[in-house]
């Protein structure tokens, strides 16, 4: 179990962006990174349905877009 630093940092970023008038936060996660996907889902993000096929250093990667609406 973590110490909550990641969640605290993410919430600080969300709060800052909301204060700047952002209403939707988008981010990309590697499709195979289940731990990161669970983290973002637990923190209010959901898959948007958008995917990106990328190639970094000769390795094919699939990315999943996540979105969180903020007020």
C-alpha positions, 0 to 999 in steps of 0.5 A: 500500500502506498503512502498517498503521495501520488494521489495528493500530487494528482489532486494538487494538479487537478485543483490548480487546473480547475482554478485556471478554468480547465473543465476537462483534464485529459491524459494518456496511459499505456494500455498495458499499464493496469496499475496506472489505469486503476490509479486514475480510475480511483481518482475520478478519471474514466476512459474516453474511448480514444486510443493512440498507436505510437512507436517509441524507440522502435517499440509499438505502444498502444495508449488509452486516453482518460478524462476527468471533468472538474468544476 
